[in-house]
Amino acid sequence: MQSRKLQSTFMISDRLFTIREEGNAVLILDQTLLPHQYATRHLNALADAAHAIRAMQVRGAPLIGVTAAYGVALALKEGAGNKALDNAVRTLAATR
């Protein structure tokens, strides 16, 4: 009986997430809608990551940090170099 309960818990946890990569984008759980709705948002660019942090779609220092790191990666995907990196860091620092 105990193993069935654990199995169903693992199956649920495989479907639930707060952030993950999906192709060339990042998929987040929009925490502003919890607990009444389960909705996700795609982050395709630095501006999307900055908005998710500013709008508190992601919450908690660890998740904000991971979202910011993905934001930097998305910015560098659009344009590599020190200028893009500096812009990304300034943009994300201004969100909090």
mmCIF file as gemmi writes it, N, C-alpha and C atoms, coordinates in Angstrom:
data_model
loop_
_atom_site.group_PDB
_atom_site.id
_atom_site.type_symbol
_atom_site.label_atom_id
_atom_site.label_alt_id
_atom_site.label_comp_id
_atom_site.label_asym_id
_atom_site.label_entity_id
_atom_site.label_seq_id
_atom_site.pdbx_PDB_ins_code
_atom_site.Cartn_x
_atom_site.Cartn_y
_atom_site.Cartn_z
_atom_site.occupancy
_atom_site.B_iso_or_equiv
_atom_site.pdbx_formal_charge
_atom_site.auth_seq_id
_atom_site.auth_asym_id
_atom_site.pdbx_PDB_model_num
ATOM 1 N N . MET Axp A 1 ? 0.823 -1.187 0 1 0 ? 1 A 1
ATOM 2 C CA . MET Axp A 1 ? 0 0 0 1 0 ? 1 A 1
ATOM 3 C C . MET Axp A 1 ? 0.866 1.249 0 1 0 ? 1 A 1
ATOM 4 N N . GLN Axp A 2 ? 1.891 1.269 0.809 1 0 ? 2 A 1
ATOM 5 C CA . GLN Axp A 2 ? 2.779 2.426 0.896 1 0 ? 2 A 1
ATOM 6 C C . GLN Axp A 2 ? 3.423 2.726 -0.463 1 0 ? 2 A 1
ATOM 7 N N . SER Axp A 3 ? 3.836 1.71 -1.205 1 0 ? 3 A 1
ATOM 8 C CA . SER Axp A 3 ? 4.492 1.957 -2.49 1 0 ? 3 A 1
ATOM 9 C C . SER Axp A 3 ? 3.546 2.602 -3.5 1 0 ? 3 A 1
ATOM 10 N N . ARG Axp A 4 ? 2.27 2.29 -3.471 1 0 ? 4 A 1
ATOM 11 C CA . ARG Axp A 4 ? 1.307 2.945 -4.369 1 0 ? 4 A 1
ATOM 12 C C . ARG Axp A 4 ? 1.226 4.439 -4.096 1 0 ? 4 A 1
ATOM 13 N N . LYS Axp A 5 ? 1.187 4.784 -2.828 1 0 ? 5 A 1
ATOM 14 C CA . LYS Axp A 5 ? 1.104 6.194 -2.458 1 0 ? 5 A 1
ATOM 15 C C . LYS Axp A 5 ? 2.347 6.939 -2.948 1 0 ? 5 A 1
ATOM 16 N N . LEU Axp A 6 ? 3.508 6.378 -2.749 1 0 ? 6 A 1
ATOM 17 C CA . LEU Axp A 6 ? 4.74 7.009 -3.211 1 0 ? 6 A 1
ATOM 18 C C . LEU Axp A 6 ? 4.76 7.133 -4.726 1 0 ? 6 A 1
ATOM 19 N N . GLN Axp A 7 ? 4.308 6.116 -5.426 1 0 ? 7 A 1
ATOM 20 C CA . GLN Axp A 7 ? 4.3 6.151 -6.881 1 0 ? 7 A 1
ATOM 21 C C . GLN Axp A 7 ? 3.414 7.289 -7.393 1 0 ? 7 A 1
ATOM 22 N N . SER Axp A 8 ? 2.237 7.449 -6.832 1 0 ? 8 A 1
ATOM 23 C CA . SER Axp A 8 ? 1.355 8.51 -7.308 1 0 ? 8 A 1
ATOM 24 C C . SER Axp A 8 ? 1.94 9.883 -6.984 1 0 ? 8 A 1
ATOM 25 N N . THR Axp A 9 ? 2.647 10.004 -5.868 1 0 ? 9 A 1
ATOM 26 C CA . THR Axp A 9 ? 3.296 11.271 -5.536 1 0 ? 9 A 1
ATOM 27 C C . THR Axp A 9 ? 4.371 11.6 -6.554 1 0 ? 9 A 1
ATOM 28 N N . PHE Axp A 10 ? 5.164 10.617 -6.932 1 0 ? 10 A 1
ATOM 29 C CA . PHE Axp A 10 ? 6.199 10.852 -7.936 1 0 ? 10 A 1
ATOM 30 C C . PHE Axp A 10 ? 5.58 11.212 -9.276 1 0 ? 10 A 1
ATOM 31 N N . MET Axp A 11 ? 4.492 10.57 -9.634 1 0 ? 11 A 1
ATOM 32 C CA . MET Axp A 11 ? 3.844 10.874 -10.911 1 0 ? 11 A 1
ATOM 33 C C . MET Axp A 11 ? 3.344 12.319 -10.909 1 0 ? 11 A 1
ATOM 34 N N . ILE Axp A 12 ? 2.802 12.768 -9.805 1 0 ? 12 A 1
ATOM 35 C CA . ILE Axp A 12 ? 2.349 14.157 -9.722 1 0 ? 12 A 1
ATOM 36 C C . ILE Axp A 12 ? 3.538 15.095 -9.824 1 0 ? 12 A 1
ATOM 37 N N . SER Axp A 13 ? 4.62 14.795 -9.125 1 0 ? 13 A 1
ATOM 38 C CA . SER Axp A 13 ? 5.762 15.704 -9.122 1 0 ? 13 A 1
ATOM 39 C C . SER Axp A 13 ? 6.428 15.788 -10.488 1 0 ? 13 A 1
ATOM 40 N N . ASP Axp A 14 ? 6.306 14.779 -11.328 1 0 ? 14 A 1
ATOM 41 C CA . ASP Axp A 14 ? 6.857 14.841 -12.679 1 0 ? 14 A 1
ATOM 42 C C . ASP Axp A 14 ? 6.125 15.863 -13.53 1 0 ? 14 A 1
ATOM 43 N N . ARG Axp A 15 ? 4.885 16.158 -13.222 1 0 ? 15 A 1
ATOM 44 C CA . ARG Axp A 15 ? 4.103 17.109 -14.011 1 0 ? 15 A 1
ATOM 45 C C . ARG Axp A 15 ? 4.18 18.523 -13.458 1 0 ? 15 A 1
ATOM 46 N N . LEU Axp A 16 ? 4.472 18.667 -12.184 1 0 ? 16 A 1
ATOM 47 C CA . LEU Axp A 16 ? 4.518 19.979 -11.558 1 0 ? 16 A 1
ATOM 48 C C . LEU Axp A 16 ? 5.942 20.521 -11.59 1 0 ? 16 A 1
ATOM 49 N N . PHE Axp A 17 ? 6.076 21.805 -11.844 1 0 ? 17 A 1
ATOM 50 C CA . PHE Axp A 17 ? 7.384 22.437 -11.892 1 0 ? 17 A 1
ATOM 51 C C . PHE Axp A 17 ? 7.21 23.925 -11.65 1 0 ? 17 A 1
ATOM 52 N N . THR Axp A 18 ? 8.291 24.599 -11.344 1 0 ? 18 A 1
ATOM 53 C CA . THR Axp A 18 ? 8.247 26.052 -11.231 1 0 ? 18 A 1
ATOM 54 C C . THR Axp A 18 ? 8.973 26.71 -12.388 1 0 ? 18 A 1
ATOM 55 N N . ILE Axp A 19 ? 9.989 26.049 -12.932 1 0 ? 19 A 1
ATOM 56 C CA . ILE Axp A 19 ? 10.726 26.586 -14.072 1 0 ? 19 A 1
ATOM 57 C C . ILE Axp A 19 ? 11.392 25.428 -14.807 1 0 ? 19 A 1
ATOM 58 N N . ARG Axp A 20 ? 11.419 25.515 -16.122 1 0 ? 20 A 1
ATOM 59 C CA . ARG Axp A 20 ? 12.121 24.504 -16.917 1 0 ? 20 A 1
ATOM 60 C C . ARG Axp A 20 ? 12.373 25.046 -18.318 1 0 ? 20 A 1
ATOM 61 N N . GLU Axp A 21 ? 13.334 24.444 -18.984 1 0 ? 21 A 1
ATOM 62 C CA . GLU Axp A 21 ? 13.618 24.803 -20.366 1 0 ? 21 A 1
ATOM 63 C C . GLU Axp A 21 ? 12.62 24.107 -21.273 1 0 ? 21 A 1
ATOM 64 N N . GLU Axp A 22 ? 12.246 24.791 -22.325 1 0 ? 22 A 1
ATOM 65 C CA . GLU Axp A 22 ? 11.366 24.192 -23.327 1 0 ? 22 A 1
ATOM 66 C C . GLU Axp A 22 ? 11.785 24.747 -24.685 1 0 ? 22 A 1
ATOM 67 N N . GLY Axp A 23 ? 12.558 23.95 -25.404 1 0 ? 23 A 1
ATOM 68 C CA . GLY Axp A 23 ? 13.088 24.418 -26.684 1 0 ? 23 A 1
ATOM 69 C C . GLY Axp A 23 ? 14.045 25.577 -26.455 1 0 ? 23 A 1
ATOM 70 N N . ASN Axp A 24 ? 13.82 26.666 -27.16 1 0 ? 24 A 1
ATOM 71 C CA . ASN Axp A 24 ? 14.653 27.859 -27.006 1 0 ? 24 A 1
ATOM 72 C C . ASN Axp A 24 ? 14.081 28.842 -25.993 1 0 ? 24 A 1
ATOM 73 N N . ALA Axp A 25 ? 13.105 28.423 -25.241 1 0 ? 25 A 1
ATOM 74 C CA . ALA Axp A 25 ? 12.449 29.3 -24.272 1 0 ? 25 A 1
ATOM 75 C C . ALA Axp A 25 ? 12.547 28.698 -22.875 1 0 ? 25 A 1
ATOM 76 N N . VAL Axp A 26 ? 12.071 29.456 -21.923 1 0 ? 26 A 1
ATOM 77 C CA . VAL Axp A 26 ? 11.982 29.001 -20.537 1 0 ? 26 A 1
ATOM 78 C C . VAL Axp A 26 ? 10.515 29.045 -20.158 1 0 ? 26 A 1
ATOM 79 N N . LEU Axp A 27 ? 10.051 28.008 -19.529 1 0 ? 27 A 1
ATOM 80 C CA . LEU Axp A 27 ? 8.653 27.92 -19.115 1 0 ? 27 A 1
ATOM 81 C C . LEU Axp A 27 ? 8.6 28.075 -17.6 1 0 ? 27 A 1
ATOM 82 N N . ILE Axp A 28 ? 7.762 29.006 -17.127 1 0 ? 28 A 1
ATOM 83 C CA . ILE Axp A 28 ? 7.622 29.213 -15.683 1 0 ? 28 A 1
ATOM 84 C C . ILE Axp A 28 ? 6.187 28.957 -15.261 1 0 ? 28 A 1
ATOM 85 N N . LEU Axp A 29 ? 6.03 28.622 -14.008 1 0 ? 29 A 1
ATOM 86 C CA . LEU Axp A 29 ? 4.715 28.551 -13.382 1 0 ? 29 A 1
ATOM 87 C C . LEU Axp A 29 ? 4.397 29.959 -12.901 1 0 ? 29 A 1
ATOM 88 N N . ASP Axp A 30 ? 3.29 30.524 -13.352 1 0 ? 30 A 1
ATOM 89 C CA . ASP Axp A 30 ? 2.889 31.875 -12.942 1 0 ? 30 A 1
ATOM 90 C C . ASP Axp A 30 ? 2.331 31.798 -11.529 1 0 ? 30 A 1
ATOM 91 N N . GLN Axp A 31 ? 3.133 32.193 -10.558 1 0 ? 31 A 1
ATOM 92 C CA . GLN Axp A 31 ? 2.755 32.054 -9.158 1 0 ? 31 A 1
ATOM 93 C C . GLN Axp A 31 ? 1.736 33.089 -8.702 1 0 ? 31 A 1
ATOM 94 N N . THR Axp A 32 ? 1.464 34.098 -9.523 1 0 ? 32 A 1
ATOM 95 C CA . THR Axp A 32 ? 0.453 35.09 -9.135 1 0 ? 32 A 1
ATOM 96 C C . THR Axp A 32 ? -0.948 34.501 -9.177 1 0 ? 32 A 1
ATOM 97 N N . LEU Axp A 33 ? -1.12 33.396 -9.877 1 0 ? 33 A 1
ATOM 98 C CA . LEU Axp A 33 ? -2.442 32.797 -10.032 1 0 ? 33 A 1
ATOM 99 C C . LEU Axp A 33 ? -2.722 31.674 -9.036 1 0 ? 33 A 1
ATOM 100 N N . LEU Axp A 34 ? -1.694 31.239 -8.332 1 0 ? 34 A 1
ATOM 101 C CA . LEU Axp A 34 ? -1.877 30.166 -7.356 1 0 ? 34 A 1
ATOM 102 C C . LEU Axp A 34 ? -2.672 30.662 -6.159 1 0 ? 34 A 1
ATOM 103 N N . PRO Axp A 35 ? -3.44 29.88 -5.487 1 0 ? 35 A 1
ATOM 104 C CA . PRO Axp A 35 ? -3.666 28.457 -5.678 1 0 ? 35 A 1
ATOM 105 C C . PRO Axp A 35 ? -4.874 28.137 -6.556 1 0 ? 35 A 1
ATOM 106 N N . HIS Axp A 36 ? -5.512 29.138 -7.107 1 0 ? 36 A 1
ATOM 107 C CA . HIS Axp A 36 ? -6.764 28.908 -7.829 1 0 ? 36 A 1
ATOM 108 C C . HIS Axp A 36 ? -6.574 28.451 -9.269 1 0 ? 36 A 1
ATOM 109 N N . GLN Axp A 37 ? -5.475 28.842 -9.88 1 0 ? 37 A 1
ATOM 110 C CA . GLN Axp A 37 ? -5.212 28.447 -11.264 1 0 ? 37 A 1
ATOM 111 C C . GLN Axp A 37 ? -3.777 27.965 -11.389 1 0 ? 37 A 1
ATOM 112 N N . TYR Axp A 38 ? -3.574 27.032 -12.317 1 0 ? 38 A 1
ATOM 113 C CA . TYR Axp A 38 ? -2.245 26.552 -12.665 1 0 ? 38 A 1
ATOM 114 C C . TYR Axp A 38 ? -1.999 26.998 -14.095 1 0 ? 38 A 1
ATOM 115 N N . ALA Axp A 39 ? -1.18 28.031 -14.268 1 0 ? 39 A 1
ATOM 116 C CA . ALA Axp A 39 ? -0.908 28.555 -15.606 1 0 ? 39 A 1
ATOM 117 C C . ALA Axp A 39 ? 0.593 28.751 -15.775 1 0 ? 39 A 1
ATOM 118 N N . THR Axp A 40 ? 1.057 28.563 -16.983 1 0 ? 40 A 1
ATOM 119 C CA . THR Axp A 40 ? 2.47 28.735 -17.284 1 0 ? 40 A 1
ATOM 120 C C . THR Axp A 40 ? 2.66 29.906 -18.237 1 0 ? 40 A 1
ATOM 121 N N . ARG Axp A 41 ? 3.869 30.435 -18.252 1 0 ? 41 A 1
ATOM 122 C CA . ARG Axp A 41 ? 4.247 31.528 -19.145 1 0 ? 41 A 1
ATOM 123 C C . ARG Axp A 41 ? 5.565 31.167 -19.818 1 0 ? 41 A 1
ATOM 124 N N . HIS Axp A 42 ? 5.672 31.511 -21.094 1 0 ? 42 A 1
ATOM 125 C CA . HIS Axp A 42 ? 6.919 31.316 -21.828 1 0 ? 42 A 1
ATOM 126 C C . HIS Axp A 42 ? 7.77 32.572 -21.724 1 0 ? 42 A 1
ATOM 127 N N . LEU Axp A 43 ? 9.025 32.388 -21.414 1 0 ? 43 A 1
ATOM 128 C CA . LEU Axp A 43 ? 9.991 33.478 -21.426 1 0 ? 43 A 1
ATOM 129 C C . LEU Axp A 43 ? 10.871 33.263 -22.651 1 0 ? 43 A 1
ATOM 130 N N . ASN Axp A 44 ? 10.766 34.165 -23.613 1 0 ? 44 A 1
ATOM 131 C CA . ASN Axp A 44 ? 11.51 34.025 -24.861 1 0 ? 44 A 1
ATOM 132 C C . ASN Axp A 44 ? 12.655 35.013 -24.988 1 0 ? 44 A 1
ATOM 133 N N . ALA Axp A 45 ? 12.701 36.003 -24.102 1 0 ? 45 A 1
ATOM 134 C CA . ALA Axp A 45 ? 13.707 37.055 -24.199 1 0 ? 45 A 1
ATOM 135 C C . ALA Axp A 45 ? 13.982 37.625 -22.816 1 0 ? 45 A 1
ATOM 136 N N . LEU Axp A 46 ? 15.022 38.436 -22.732 1 0 ? 46 A 1
ATOM 137 C CA . LEU Axp A 46 ? 15.379 39.102 -21.485 1 0 ? 46 A 1
ATOM 138 C C . LEU Axp A 46 ? 14.205 39.884 -20.918 1 0 ? 46 A 1
ATOM 139 N N . ALA Axp A 47 ? 13.493 40.602 -21.757 1 0 ? 47 A 1
ATOM 140 C CA . ALA Axp A 47 ? 12.354 41.412 -21.29 1 0 ? 47 A 1
ATOM 141 C C . ALA Axp A 47 ? 11.292 40.546 -20.622 1 0 ? 47 A 1
ATOM 142 N N . ASP Axp A 48 ? 11.086 39.34 -21.13 1 0 ? 48 A 1
ATOM 143 C CA . ASP Axp A 48 ? 10.107 38.428 -20.523 1 0 ? 48 A 1
ATOM 144 C C . ASP Axp A 48 ? 10.55 38.003 -19.123 1 0 ? 48 A 1
ATOM 145 N N . ALA Axp A 49 ? 11.834 37.696 -18.975 1 0 ? 49 A 1
ATOM 146 C CA . ALA Axp A 49 ? 12.353 37.29 -17.666 1 0 ? 49 A 1
ATOM 147 C C . ALA Axp A 49 ? 12.261 38.447 -16.677 1 0 ? 49 A 1
ATOM 148 N N . ALA Axp A 50 ? 12.616 39.649 -17.124 1 0 ? 50 A 1
ATOM 149 C CA . ALA Axp A 50 ? 12.535 40.825 -16.253 1 0 ? 50 A 1
ATOM 150 C C . ALA Axp A 50 ? 11.091 41.077 -15.827 1 0 ? 50 A 1
ATOM 151 N N . HIS Axp A 51 ? 10.164 40.934 -16.757 1 0 ? 51 A 1
ATOM 152 C CA . HIS Axp A 51 ? 8.75 41.129 -16.425 1 0 ? 51 A 1
ATOM 153 C C . HIS Axp A 51 ? 8.275 40.086 -15.407 1 0 ? 51 A 1
ATOM 154 N N . ALA Axp A 52 ? 8.679 38.834 -15.589 1 0 ? 52 A 1
ATOM 155 C CA . ALA Axp A 52 ? 8.264 37.769 -14.666 1 0 ? 52 A 1
ATOM 156 C C . ALA Axp A 52 ? 8.74 38.065 -13.247 1 0 ? 52 A 1
ATOM 157 N N . ILE Axp A 53 ? 9.945 38.605 -13.119 1 0 ? 53 A 1
ATOM 158 C CA . ILE Axp A 53 ? 10.463 38.941 -11.793 1 0 ? 53 A 1
ATOM 159 C C . ILE Axp A 53 ? 9.723 40.154 -11.238 1 0 ? 53 A 1
ATOM 160 N N . ARG Axp A 54 ? 9.594 41.197 -12.05 1 0 ? 54 A 1
ATOM 161 C CA . ARG Axp A 54 ? 8.951 42.434 -11.603 1 0 ? 54 A 1
ATOM 162 C C . ARG Axp A 54 ? 7.492 42.204 -11.21 1 0 ? 54 A 1
ATOM 163 N N . ALA Axp A 55 ? 6.777 41.399 -11.99 1 0 ? 55 A 1
ATOM 164 C CA . ALA Axp A 55 ? 5.352 41.139 -11.744 1 0 ? 55 A 1
ATOM 165 C C . ALA Axp A 55 ? 5.132 40.053 -10.693 1 0 ? 55 A 1
ATOM 166 N N . MET Axp A 56 ? 6.228 39.546 -10.133 1 0 ? 56 A 1
ATOM 167 C CA . MET Axp A 56 ? 6.19 38.497 -9.113 1 0 ? 56 A 1
ATOM 168 C C . MET Axp A 56 ? 5.518 37.216 -9.608 1 0 ? 56 A 1
ATOM 169 N N . GLN Axp A 57 ? 5.685 36.944 -10.907 1 0 ? 57 A 1
ATOM 170 C CA . GLN Axp A 57 ? 5.222 35.664 -11.43 1 0 ? 57 A 1
ATOM 171 C C . GLN Axp A 57 ? 6.114 34.546 -10.916 1 0 ? 57 A 1
ATOM 172 N N . VAL Axp A 58 ? 7.338 34.89 -10.567 1 0 ? 58 A 1
ATOM 173 C CA . VAL Axp A 58 ? 8.249 33.971 -9.877 1 0 ? 58 A 1
ATOM 174 C C . VAL Axp A 58 ? 8.552 34.591 -8.523 1 0 ? 58 A 1
ATOM 175 N N . ARG Axp A 59 ? 8.576 33.764 -7.49 1 0 ? 59 A 1
ATOM 176 C CA . ARG Axp A 59 ? 8.742 34.275 -6.124 1 0 ? 59 A 1
ATOM 177 C C . ARG Axp A 59 ? 9.761 33.443 -5.368 1 0 ? 59 A 1
ATOM 178 N N . GLY Axp A 60 ? 10.408 34.095 -4.442 1 0 ? 60 A 1
ATOM 179 C CA . GLY Axp A 60 ? 11.424 33.431 -3.629 1 0 ? 60 A 1
ATOM 180 C C . GLY Axp A 60 ? 12.798 33.644 -4.232 1 0 ? 60 A 1
ATOM 181 N N . ALA Axp A 61 ? 13.765 33.943 -3.372 1 0 ? 61 A 1
ATOM 182 C CA . ALA Axp A 61 ? 15.112 34.279 -3.834 1 0 ? 61 A 1
ATOM 183 C C . ALA Axp A 61 ? 15.727 33.23 -4.768 1 0 ? 61 A 1
ATOM 184 N N . PRO Axp A 62 ? 15.654 31.943 -4.45 1 0 ? 62 A 1
ATOM 185 C CA . PRO Axp A 62 ? 16.267 30.971 -5.359 1 0 ? 62 A 1
ATOM 186 C C . PRO Axp A 62 ? 15.639 30.984 -6.76 1 0 ? 62 A 1
ATOM 187 N N . LEU Axp A 63 ? 14.316 31.032 -6.83 1 0 ? 63 A 1
ATOM 188 C CA . LEU Axp A 63 ? 13.653 31.008 -8.135 1 0 ? 63 A 1
ATOM 189 C C . LEU Axp A 63 ? 13.873 32.312 -8.895 1 0 ? 63 A 1
ATOM 190 N N . ILE Axp A 64 ? 13.913 33.428 -8.18 1 0 ? 64 A 1
ATOM 191 C CA . ILE Axp A 64 ? 14.212 34.704 -8.832 1 0 ? 64 A 1
ATOM 192 C C . ILE Axp A 64 ? 15.626 34.657 -9.411 1 0 ? 64 A 1
ATOM 193 N N . GLY Axp A 65 ? 16.563 34.107 -8.665 1 0 ? 65 A 1
ATOM 194 C CA . GLY Axp A 65 ? 17.938 33.979 -9.153 1 0 ? 65 A 1
ATOM 195 C C . GLY Axp A 65 ? 18.045 33.105 -10.384 1 0 ? 65 A 1
ATOM 196 N N . VAL Axp A 66 ? 17.346 31.992 -10.387 1 0 ? 66 A 1
ATOM 197 C CA . VAL Axp A 66 ? 17.369 31.097 -11.549 1 0 ? 66 A 1
ATOM 198 C C . VAL Axp A 66 ? 16.723 31.778 -12.752 1 0 ? 66 A 1
ATOM 199 N N . THR Axp A 67 ? 15.625 32.477 -12.537 1 0 ? 67 A 1
ATOM 200 C CA . THR Axp A 67 ? 14.959 33.2 -13.621 1 0 ? 67 A 1
ATOM 201 C C . THR Axp A 67 ? 15.883 34.276 -14.179 1 0 ? 67 A 1
ATOM 202 N N . ALA Axp A 68 ? 16.589 34.987 -13.305 1 0 ? 68 A 1
ATOM 203 C CA . ALA Axp A 68 ? 17.538 36.005 -13.757 1 0 ? 68 A 1
ATOM 204 C C . ALA Axp A 68 ? 18.667 35.374 -14.57 1 0 ? 68 A 1
ATOM 205 N N . ALA Axp A 69 ? 19.161 34.226 -14.127 1 0 ? 69 A 1
ATOM 206 C CA . ALA Axp A 69 ? 20.217 33.542 -14.876 1 0 ? 69 A 1
ATOM 207 C C . ALA Axp A 69 ? 19.726 33.14 -16.263 1 0 ? 69 A 1
ATOM 208 N N . TYR Axp A 70 ? 18.511 32.616 -16.341 1 0 ? 70 A 1
ATOM 209 C CA . TYR Axp A 70 ? 17.939 32.303 -17.646 1 0 ? 70 A 1
ATOM 210 C C . TYR Axp A 70 ? 17.763 33.576 -18.473 1 0 ? 70 A 1
ATOM 211 N N . GLY Axp A 71 ? 17.392 34.682 -17.827 1 0 ? 71 A 1
ATOM 212 C CA . GLY Axp A 71 ? 17.257 35.955 -18.531 1 0 ? 71 A 1
ATOM 213 C C . GLY Axp A 71 ? 18.56 36.381 -19.175 1 0 ? 71 A 1
ATOM 214 N N . VAL Axp A 72 ? 19.664 36.228 -18.45 1 0 ? 72 A 1
ATOM 215 C CA . VAL Axp A 72 ? 20.982 36.542 -19.008 1 0 ? 72 A 1
ATOM 216 C C . VAL Axp A 72 ? 21.27 35.629 -20.197 1 0 ? 72 A 1
ATOM 217 N N . ALA Axp A 73 ? 20.982 34.351 -20.049 1 0 ? 73 A 1
ATOM 218 C CA . ALA Axp A 73 ? 21.21 33.41 -21.151 1 0 ? 73 A 1
ATOM 219 C C . ALA Axp A 73 ? 20.378 33.775 -22.374 1 0 ? 73 A 1
ATOM 220 N N . LEU Axp A 74 ? 19.125 34.158 -22.165 1 0 ? 74 A 1
ATOM 221 C CA . LEU Axp A 74 ? 18.27 34.562 -23.283 1 0 ? 74 A 1
ATOM 222 C C . LEU Axp A 74 ? 18.812 35.824 -23.942 1 0 ? 74 A 1
ATOM 223 N N . ALA Axp A 75 ? 19.329 36.758 -23.149 1 0 ? 75 A 1
ATOM 224 C CA . ALA Axp A 75 ? 19.906 37.987 -23.701 1 0 ? 75 A 1
ATOM 225 C C . ALA Axp A 75 ? 21.139 37.679 -24.542 1 0 ? 75 A 1
ATOM 226 N N . LEU Axp A 76 ? 21.977 36.784 -24.058 1 0 ? 76 A 1
ATOM 227 C CA . LEU Axp A 76 ? 23.187 36.437 -24.797 1 0 ? 76 A 1
ATOM 228 C C . LEU Axp A 76 ? 22.873 35.628 -26.045 1 0 ? 76 A 1
ATOM 229 N N . LYS Axp A 77 ? 21.754 34.944 -26.038 1 0 ? 77 A 1
ATOM 230 C CA . LYS Axp A 77 ? 21.325 34.226 -27.245 1 0 ? 77 A 1
ATOM 231 C C . LYS Axp A 77 ? 20.963 35.224 -28.344 1 0 ? 77 A 1
ATOM 232 N N . GLU Axp A 78 ? 20.37 36.358 -27.944 1 0 ? 78 A 1
ATOM 233 C CA . GLU Axp A 78 ? 19.979 37.39 -28.904 1 0 ? 78 A 1
ATOM 234 C C . GLU Axp A 78 ? 21.189 38.151 -29.433 1 0 ? 78 A 1
ATOM 235 N N . GLY Axp A 79 ? 22.16 38.391 -28.58 1 0 ? 79 A 1
ATOM 236 C CA . GLY Axp A 79 ? 23.347 39.13 -28.999 1 0 ? 79 A 1
ATOM 237 C C . GLY Axp A 79 ? 24.469 38.906 -28.02 1 0 ? 79 A 1
ATOM 238 N N . ALA Axp A 80 ? 25.491 38.188 -28.446 1 0 ? 80 A 1
ATOM 239 C CA . ALA Axp A 80 ? 26.602 37.866 -27.56 1 0 ? 80 A 1
ATOM 240 C C . ALA Axp A 80 ? 27.51 39.08 -27.395 1 0 ? 80 A 1
ATOM 241 N N . GLY Axp A 81 ? 28.216 39.108 -26.293 1 0 ? 81 A 1
ATOM 242 C CA . GLY Axp A 81 ? 29.197 40.161 -26.07 1 0 ? 81 A 1
ATOM 243 C C . GLY Axp A 81 ? 28.996 40.856 -24.742 1 0 ? 81 A 1
ATOM 244 N N . ASN Axp A 82 ? 30.011 41.646 -24.384 1 0 ? 82 A 1
ATOM 245 C CA . ASN Axp A 82 ? 29.981 42.344 -23.099 1 0 ? 82 A 1
ATOM 246 C C . ASN Axp A 82 ? 28.847 43.348 -23.007 1 0 ? 82 A 1
ATOM 247 N N . LYS Axp A 83 ? 28.539 44.017 -24.112 1 0 ? 83 A 1
ATOM 248 C CA . LYS Axp A 83 ? 27.468 45.012 -24.093 1 0 ? 83 A 1
ATOM 249 C C . LYS Axp A 83 ? 26.127 44.348 -23.768 1 0 ? 83 A 1
ATOM 250 N N . ALA Axp A 84 ? 25.846 43.212 -24.399 1 0 ? 84 A 1
ATOM 251 C CA . ALA Axp A 84 ? 24.597 42.48 -24.139 1 0 ? 84 A 1
ATOM 252 C C . ALA Axp A 84 ? 24.56 41.981 -22.701 1 0 ? 84 A 1
ATOM 253 N N . LEU Axp A 85 ? 25.696 41.506 -22.211 1 0 ? 85 A 1
ATOM 254 C CA . LEU Axp A 85 ? 25.772 41.019 -20.833 1 0 ? 85 A 1
ATOM 255 C C . LEU Axp A 85 ? 25.537 42.161 -19.845 1 0 ? 85 A 1
ATOM 256 N N . ASP Axp A 86 ? 26.202 43.288 -20.058 1 0 ? 86 A 1
ATOM 257 C CA . ASP Axp A 86 ? 26.018 44.442 -19.168 1 0 ? 86 A 1
ATOM 258 C C . ASP Axp A 86 ? 24.57 44.92 -19.171 1 0 ? 86 A 1
ATOM 259 N N . ASN Axp A 87 ? 23.964 44.981 -20.339 1 0 ? 87 A 1
ATOM 260 C CA . ASN Axp A 87 ? 22.562 45.399 -20.45 1 0 ? 87 A 1
ATOM 261 C C . ASN Axp A 87 ? 21.643 44.435 -19.701 1 0 ? 87 A 1
ATOM 262 N N . ALA Axp A 88 ? 21.9 43.145 -19.85 1 0 ? 88 A 1
ATOM 263 C CA . ALA Axp A 88 ? 21.071 42.138 -19.177 1 0 ? 88 A 1
ATOM 264 C C . ALA Axp A 88 ? 21.172 42.28 -17.663 1 0 ? 88 A 1
ATOM 265 N N . VAL Axp A 89 ? 22.378 42.444 -17.168 1 0 ? 89 A 1
ATOM 266 C CA . VAL Axp A 89 ? 22.577 42.569 -15.719 1 0 ? 89 A 1
ATOM 267 C C . VAL Axp A 89 ? 21.899 43.831 -15.198 1 0 ? 89 A 1
ATOM 268 N N . ARG Axp A 90 ? 22.05 44.95 -15.902 1 0 ? 90 A 1
ATOM 269 C CA . ARG Axp A 90 ? 21.39 46.199 -15.477 1 0 ? 90 A 1
ATOM 270 C C . ARG Axp A 90 ? 19.873 46.053 -15.489 1 0 ? 90 A 1
ATOM 271 N N . THR Axp A 91 ? 19.345 45.457 -16.551 1 0 ? 91 A 1
ATOM 272 C CA . THR Axp A 91 ? 17.893 45.27 -16.672 1 0 ? 91 A 1
ATOM 273 C C . THR Axp A 91 ? 17.354 44.426 -15.533 1 0 ? 91 A 1
ATOM 274 N N . LEU Axp A 92 ? 18.018 43.325 -15.248 1 0 ? 92 A 1
ATOM 275 C CA . LEU Axp A 92 ? 17.542 42.421 -14.201 1 0 ? 92 A 1
ATOM 276 C C . LEU Axp A 92 ? 17.738 43.009 -12.807 1 0 ? 92 A 1
ATOM 277 N N . ALA Axp A 93 ? 18.81 43.739 -12.598 1 0 ? 93 A 1
ATOM 278 C CA . ALA Axp A 93 ? 19.036 44.369 -11.291 1 0 ? 93 A 1
ATOM 279 C C . ALA Axp A 93 ? 17.96 45.408 -10.994 1 0 ? 93 A 1
ATOM 280 N N . ALA Axp A 94 ? 17.426 46.032 -12.024 1 0 ? 94 A 1
ATOM 281 C CA . ALA Axp A 94 ? 16.399 47.063 -11.85 1 0 ? 94 A 1
ATOM 282 C C . ALA Axp A 94 ? 15.019 46.483 -11.529 1 0 ? 94 A 1
ATOM 283 N N . THR Axp A 95 ? 14.869 45.172 -11.598 1 0 ? 95 A 1
ATOM 284 C CA . THR Axp A 95 ? 13.555 44.563 -11.35 1 0 ? 95 A 1
ATOM 285 C C . THR Axp A 95 ? 13.231 44.478 -9.869 1 0 ? 95 A 1
ATOM 286 N N . ARG Axp A 96 ? 14.211 44.574 -9.005 1 0 ? 96 A 1
ATOM 287 C CA . ARG Axp A 96 ? 13.993 44.425 -7.558 1 0 ? 96 A 1
ATOM 288 C C . ARG Axp A 96 ? 14.539 45.589 -6.802 1 0 ? 96 A 1
